[in-house]
Amino acid sequence: MGYSRTTDTGRRITATPRVLEEPDTARLVALVLHLAEQLHHEEAQDRAIPARDDQTPARDDQTNGPGDSTG
């Protein structure tokens, strides 16, 4: 049994599955590794919090604190 759909532009796309006696292990491993890499990349981007201008760490010559003669 195949799968088919029509795009917004009217183009018809049809796919028929290939039935193999044994799975293609190399392609399955490559797919799993690819998906894991994509997931890792997305999670790393979610964890990265961009610094705003008001959150940038102050340099030593810019700190205002006790004993500072500029303030």
N, C-alpha and C positions, 0 to 999 in steps of 0.2 A: 504494500500500500504506500503510495507516494503522498507527498505534501505539496500543495500549490497555493499561491496567493497572488493577488494583483496589486501592483504598486499604485501610488497616487497618480502616476503619469499614464496608467493603463497597461504597463508592461506586466506580463504574466511570468512568474517565477515558479518553476517546478523542481522538486527534489525527490529522488528515489533512493532509499537507503540501500547500501551494499551489505549483503549478508555474507560474512566470512566464517569459515569453519573454526578458525582460531583468531582471537583478537590480536591486533597489531600492538604488541606490548611496547615497542619503542615509541610509537606515536602517542600511546596513552601516558607513558612516563613523561614525554615532552609536554603534553597538555597539562598534566598535573603540576609540573615544575613551572610552567608559564603562569598558570593561575595562582600558584603560591607566590611567585615573584610579584605579580600585579597586586595581590592582596597586601603583601608586605610594603610595597611602595605606597599604596593608598593609606595604610595605617601610619606609616612614617610621616606622610603629609598631614594627616589629621593631628598627630602629636606635635608637629612643629607649630609653634605659636609665633607669628611675626611680631617683632618689637615695634611699638608705637614710638613716636618722637618723645613723648613725655615719660617713656619707660626706659629709655636708653641709659645705661649705667654712666654715672658721672666720672670724669677723669680726675686724677689727683689734683690737677691745677684748677678744677672747677668746683671742688667741694666747699660748701659753706658749713662750718661747724664751730664748736668751741675753740677759741684761740685764733679764729680767722680774723685778720685785720681789715678785710674788705667790707664787712657787714656791720 
